[in-house]
Amino acid sequence: MEKPFSMKDRRKYPHIFIDLPLEYRDGDGSCLRGAMVVNAGEGGFLIESPRDIPVGTELSMTVLYPKGFELANFKVAAKIVWKEPYWREDLKRDRSSKGYQYGLEFIQILDEDRWKLSFILSKQFESQEISPSLSSQYY
């Protein structure tokens, strides 16, 4: 299934390019897989994965992000609303990769995790620790 022609015009929230790893499980929770978030907004993600997942599948995801010298995470449930195959040449490693890009729409996210996502999207995480105690400074 191809994404709609006017996807940019239909978005409720602005998206930024980002490069974060994630782990996901499909609706039955049977298998843990990995993917990359390449584009993110308050309402959803664009992810890339080598796996072929049907449109309409609901995923339970954990997104990893840097917090000081460690990795932190937040959790979100999302539904695949479109997919598209991709092929990418990696000249540095002299290889290519293929897989799928998926447009995901959030269906559930806790307030604390929404705050973490907002903080990451504002690019504040590059210079500060992410902590709920900082939330009063930014809202």
GURONU-867987 format. One line per field, with one value per atom (N, C-alpha, C): atom name; x, y, z. Coordinates in nm, 3 decimals. Atoms other than C-alpha are relative to their C-alpha. Example, Ala and Ser with C-alpha at 12.3 -4.5 7.8 and 13.67 -1.06 7.14 Angstrom:
// residues 2
site <- N CA C N CA C
c1 <- 0.089 1.230 0.090 -0.082 1.367 -0.077
c2 <- -0.119 -0.450 0.120 -0.119 -0.106 0.109
c3 <- 0.000 0.780 0.000 -0.006 0.714 0.073
// end
This chain:
// residues 139
site <- N CA C N CA C N CA C N CA C N CA C N CA C N CA C N CA C N CA C N CA C N CA C N CA C N CA C N CA C N CA C N CA C N CA C N CA C N CA C N CA C N CA C N CA C N CA C N CA C N CA C N CA C N CA C N CA C N CA C N CA C N CA C N CA C N CA C N CA C N CA C N CA C N CA C N CA C N CA C N CA C N CA C N CA C N CA C N CA C N CA C N CA C N CA C N CA C N CA C N CA C N CA C N CA C N CA C N CA C N CA C N CA C N CA C N CA C N CA C N CA C N CA C N CA C N CA C N CA C N CA C N CA C N CA C N CA C N CA C N CA C N CA C N CA C N CA C N CA C N CA C N CA C N CA C N CA C N CA C N CA C N CA C N CA C N CA C N CA C N CA C N CA C N CA C N CA C N CA C N CA C N CA C N CA C N CA C N CA C N CA C N CA C N CA C N CA C N CA C N CA C N CA C N CA C N CA C N CA C N CA C N CA C N CA C N CA C N CA C N CA C N CA C N CA C N CA C N CA C N CA C N CA C N CA C N CA C N CA C N CA C N CA C N CA C N CA C N CA C N CA C N CA C N CA C N CA C N CA C N CA C N CA C N CA C N CA C N CA C N CA C N CA C N CA C N CA C N CA C
c1 <- 0.084 0.000 0.088 -0.079 0.137 -0.055 0.046 0.125 -0.076 0.077 -0.121 0.091 -0.078 0.010 0.025 -0.013 -0.052 0.022 -0.024 0.083 0.042 -0.044 0.255 -0.118 0.114 -0.070 -0.097 0.095 -0.263 0.050 -0.055 -0.034 -0.053 0.044 -0.162 0.119 -0.117 0.187 0.121 -0.124 0.522 0.087 -0.091 0.781 0.143 -0.142 1.157 0.073 -0.084 1.427 0.075 -0.060 1.566 0.053 -0.059 1.769 0.007 0.007 1.662 -0.038 0.037 1.652 -0.128 0.117 1.334 -0.012 0.036 1.219 -0.151 0.146 0.869 -0.047 0.072 0.628 -0.131 0.130 0.323 -0.111 0.116 -0.028 -0.003 0.004 0.014 0.122 -0.116 0.348 0.096 -0.074 0.509 0.149 -0.140 0.841 0.051 -0.064 1.073 0.086 -0.075 1.215 0.058 -0.061 1.427 -0.031 0.023 1.376 0.062 -0.052 1.480 -0.109 0.085 1.275 0.082 -0.075 1.381 -0.069 0.078 1.110 -0.103 0.089 0.901 -0.080 0.087 0.616 -0.084 0.083 0.371 -0.106 0.107 0.122 0.045 -0.045 0.341 0.144 -0.137 0.664 0.002 -0.039 0.818 0.113 -0.105 1.020 0.045 -0.052 1.238 0.032 -0.023 1.254 0.021 -0.016 1.374 -0.120 0.114 1.055 -0.120 0.124 0.736 -0.116 0.110 0.450 -0.124 0.122 0.090 -0.049 0.067 -0.081 -0.115 0.105 -0.321 0.050 -0.057 -0.092 0.026 -0.030 -0.070 0.129 -0.130 0.278 0.016 -0.039 0.394 0.150 -0.139 0.724 0.067 -0.087 1.008 0.105 -0.095 1.211 0.114 -0.120 1.567 0.057 -0.060 1.733 0.112 -0.112 2.053 -0.044 0.021 2.035 0.133 -0.136 2.377 0.085 -0.085 2.609 -0.072 0.080 2.325 -0.109 0.119 2.025 -0.123 0.129 1.676 -0.103 0.101 1.346 -0.136 0.141 0.979 -0.077 0.081 0.695 -0.121 0.115 0.417 -0.063 0.070 0.155 -0.043 0.030 0.100 -0.056 0.059 -0.081 0.066 -0.057 0.074 -0.111 0.103 -0.124 0.040 -0.047 0.091 0.139 -0.135 0.403 0.045 -0.060 0.641 0.137 -0.133 0.944 0.109 -0.112 1.286 0.125 -0.130 1.635 0.102 -0.097 1.937 0.141 -0.142 2.302 0.078 -0.087 2.555 0.143 -0.132 2.875 0.113 -0.104 3.072 0.030 -0.017 3.015 0.000 -0.001 3.005 -0.106 0.112 2.666 -0.130 0.131 2.300 -0.097 0.100 1.994 -0.137 0.137 1.632 -0.092 0.097 1.324 -0.124 0.125 1.013 0.003 0.028 0.925 -0.147 0.135 0.615 -0.042 0.060 0.394 -0.082 0.067 0.278 -0.078 0.082 -0.002 -0.013 0.008 0.004 -0.144 0.132 -0.290 -0.001 -0.007 -0.164 0.141 -0.127 0.110 -0.030 0.019 0.135 0.044 -0.035 0.157 0.150 -0.144 0.512 0.080 -0.071 0.622 -0.026 0.028 0.448 0.089 -0.087 0.647 0.142 -0.134 0.972 0.011 0.000 0.881 0.003 0.002 0.799 0.136 -0.131 1.129 0.103 -0.092 1.320 -0.025 0.033 1.137 0.042 -0.042 1.223 0.152 -0.147 1.590 0.067 -0.056 1.637 0.089 -0.074 1.778 0.147 -0.141 2.108 0.087 -0.084 2.221 -0.043 0.048 2.017 -0.044 0.055 1.912 -0.151 0.144 1.557 -0.053 0.057 1.359 -0.136 0.131 0.992 0.007 -0.011 1.109 0.031 -0.028 1.220 -0.125 0.117 0.870 -0.059 0.058 0.760 0.074 -0.077 1.036 -0.044 0.028 0.898 -0.147 0.143 0.519 -0.063
c2 <- -0.118 0.000 0.123 -0.121 0.336 0.106 -0.108 0.641 0.102 -0.100 0.915 0.107 -0.099 1.173 0.125 -0.126 1.470 -0.025 0.034 1.317 0.121 -0.117 1.641 0.090 -0.087 1.835 -0.058 0.065 1.580 -0.013 0.016 1.578 0.107 -0.093 1.735 0.066 -0.046 1.776 0.006 -0.003 1.882 -0.120 0.112 1.606 0.048 -0.029 1.618 -0.129 0.115 1.388 -0.035 0.047 1.178 -0.140 0.132 0.859 -0.071 0.069 0.646 -0.146 0.142 0.268 -0.027 0.043 0.097 -0.150 0.142 -0.247 -0.005 0.009 -0.360 -0.145 0.127 -0.645 0.026 -0.016 -0.701 -0.027 0.010 -0.729 -0.119 0.118 -1.081 -0.009 -0.005 -0.993 -0.116 0.124 -1.306 0.017 -0.008 -1.176 0.143 -0.130 -0.886 0.025 -0.037 -0.709 0.140 -0.132 -0.402 0.078 -0.091 -0.101 0.135 -0.134 0.264 0.104 -0.116 0.580 0.098 -0.094 0.815 0.135 -0.122 1.079 -0.008 0.008 1.169 0.127 -0.111 1.392 -0.038 0.025 1.422 -0.107 0.096 1.194 -0.133 0.126 0.923 0.004 0.019 0.796 -0.047 0.071 0.702 -0.090 0.093 0.387 -0.080 0.089 0.160 -0.134 0.134 -0.215 -0.095 0.100 -0.511 -0.096 0.092 -0.699 0.053 -0.033 -0.704 -0.018 0.001 -0.611 0.056 -0.048 -0.572 0.135 -0.124 -0.231 -0.037 0.026 -0.215 -0.071 0.068 -0.408 0.100 -0.082 -0.264 -0.050 0.032 -0.252 0.062 -0.051 -0.212 0.027 -0.038 -0.020 0.062 -0.068 0.090 0.074 -0.083 0.380 0.036 -0.029 0.424 0.135 -0.130 0.766 0.026 -0.028 0.906 0.087 -0.080 1.037 0.003 -0.007 1.153 -0.106 0.107 0.855 -0.134 0.121 0.602 0.008 0.000 0.499 -0.002 0.000 0.578 -0.045 0.042 0.482 0.056 -0.025 0.555 -0.101 0.102 0.328 0.065 -0.050 0.381 -0.117 0.095 0.174 0.076 -0.068 0.257 -0.099 0.080 0.133 0.038 -0.027 0.098 0.049 -0.056 0.325 -0.004 0.021 0.288 -0.063 0.053 0.111 0.015 -0.017 0.144 -0.069 0.062 -0.065 0.105 -0.090 0.104 -0.082 0.056 0.030 0.110 -0.103 0.216 -0.052 0.031 0.211 0.060 -0.047 0.241 -0.003 -0.007 0.359 -0.019 0.014 0.368 -0.147 0.141 -0.002 -0.089 0.071 -0.100 -0.111 0.094 -0.268 0.078 -0.064 -0.198 -0.071 0.061 -0.262 0.022 -0.016 -0.317 -0.033 0.021 -0.319 0.081 -0.074 -0.116 0.124 -0.117 0.229 -0.010 0.008 0.245 0.134 -0.115 0.536 -0.052 0.047 0.482 0.114 -0.095 0.660 -0.051 0.041 0.655 -0.032 0.033 0.482 0.005 -0.012 0.493 0.043 -0.044 0.681 0.062 -0.056 0.760 0.146 -0.142 1.128 0.021 -0.013 1.081 -0.028 0.033 0.918 0.104 -0.109 1.189 0.120 -0.109 1.443 -0.027 0.036 1.257 0.020 -0.018 1.251 0.148 -0.144 1.624 0.063 -0.051 1.695 -0.036 0.046 1.489 0.079 -0.071 1.657 0.147 -0.140 2.001 0.013 0.007 1.893 0.052 -0.041 1.995 -0.110 0.112 1.648 0.003 -0.001 1.729 0.063 -0.069 1.952 -0.019 0.015 1.849 -0.143 0.129 1.542 0.004 0.008 1.428 -0.048 0.032 1.428 0.066 -0.063 1.489 0.128 -0.121 1.754 0.123 -0.112 1.967 0.046 -0.029 1.966 0.136 -0.130 2.281 0.113 -0.101 2.473 0.017 -0.001 2.389 0.003 -0.004 2.397 0.120
c3 <- 0.000 0.000 0.000 0.008 -0.092 0.093 -0.085 0.128 -0.084 0.074 0.032 -0.059 0.073 -0.215 0.083 -0.074 0.014 0.149 -0.139 0.337 0.083 -0.075 0.443 0.035 -0.022 0.406 0.102 -0.087 0.615 0.143 -0.134 0.919 0.095 -0.103 1.239 0.068 -0.074 1.386 -0.092 0.079 1.237 0.035 -0.020 1.197 -0.016 0.014 1.240 -0.034 0.028 1.110 0.128 -0.125 1.392 -0.028 0.021 1.421 0.135 -0.129 1.717 -0.020 0.008 1.760 0.080 -0.075 1.872 -0.004 -0.005 1.972 -0.006 0.008 1.887 0.008 0.001 1.936 -0.072 0.066 1.719 0.101 -0.086 1.862 0.093 -0.087 1.998 0.092 -0.088 2.162 -0.013 0.013 2.026 -0.023 0.039 1.896 0.010 -0.012 1.976 -0.123 0.121 1.669 0.017 -0.002 1.601 -0.127 0.113 1.371 0.037 -0.023 1.340 -0.024 0.020 1.387 -0.082 0.085 1.105 -0.010 0.008 1.132 0.111 -0.115 1.437 0.017 -0.035 1.542 0.120 -0.118 1.831 -0.024 0.028 1.653 -0.058 0.059 1.503 -0.046 0.047 1.350 -0.144 0.122 1.021 0.046 -0.039 1.087 -0.121 0.102 0.875 0.064 -0.049 0.920 -0.118 0.107 0.711 -0.006 -0.007 0.813 -0.078 0.071 0.605 0.097 -0.098 0.840 -0.069 0.067 0.719 0.053 -0.040 0.722 0.091 -0.097 1.014 0.125 -0.116 1.251 0.111 -0.117 1.601 0.064 -0.057 1.754 0.138 -0.130 2.112 -0.009 0.026 2.095 0.121 -0.095 2.318 -0.082 0.074 2.175 0.093 -0.079 2.300 -0.041 0.029 2.329 0.100 -0.090 2.484 0.117 -0.122 2.841 0.072 -0.054 2.945 -0.066 0.053 2.907 -0.003 -0.001 2.921 -0.106 0.084 2.717 0.089 -0.067 2.839 -0.104 0.097 2.678 0.036 -0.024 2.641 -0.083 0.065 2.534 -0.066 0.075 2.283 -0.076 0.086 2.104 -0.125 0.125 1.737 -0.101 0.107 1.429 -0.132 0.132 1.084 -0.091 0.087 0.851 -0.148 0.138 0.537 0.004 0.014 0.414 -0.144 0.132 0.123 0.001 0.004 0.019 -0.023 0.028 0.019 -0.029 0.036 -0.111 0.021 -0.032 0.019 -0.021 0.018 -0.087 0.115 -0.106 0.197 -0.054 0.063 0.029 0.101 -0.102 0.356 0.029 -0.032 0.417 -0.123 0.127 0.051 -0.004 0.007 0.079 -0.015 0.011 0.028 0.094 -0.087 0.237 -0.061 0.046 0.158 0.115 -0.106 0.372 -0.029 0.013 0.435 0.089 -0.081 0.557 0.039 -0.053 0.776 0.060 -0.066 0.870 0.117 -0.121 1.230 0.065 -0.072 1.411 0.144 -0.140 1.792 0.036 -0.052 1.956 0.152 -0.146 2.316 0.039 -0.058 2.501 0.135 -0.133 2.871 0.002 -0.009 2.973 0.020 -0.025 3.106 -0.127 0.123 2.780 -0.109 0.095 2.574 0.032 -0.039 2.772 -0.050 0.047 2.693 -0.152 0.146 2.323 -0.036 0.027 2.324 0.026 -0.036 2.493 -0.107 0.105 2.235 -0.129 0.123 1.946 0.005 -0.012 2.082 -0.004 0.007 2.063 0.127 -0.127 2.425 0.058 -0.060 2.500 -0.031 0.038 2.331 0.108 -0.096 2.614 0.146 -0.136 2.921 0.026 -0.042 3.114 -0.017 0.011 3.051 0.135 -0.130 3.373 0.011 -0.016 3.454 0.083 -0.080 3.706 -0.085 0.090 3.409 -0.074 0.084 3.259 0.027 -0.030 3.440 -0.071 0.071 3.260 -0.144 0.143 2.917 -0.035 0.029 2.950 0.066
// end
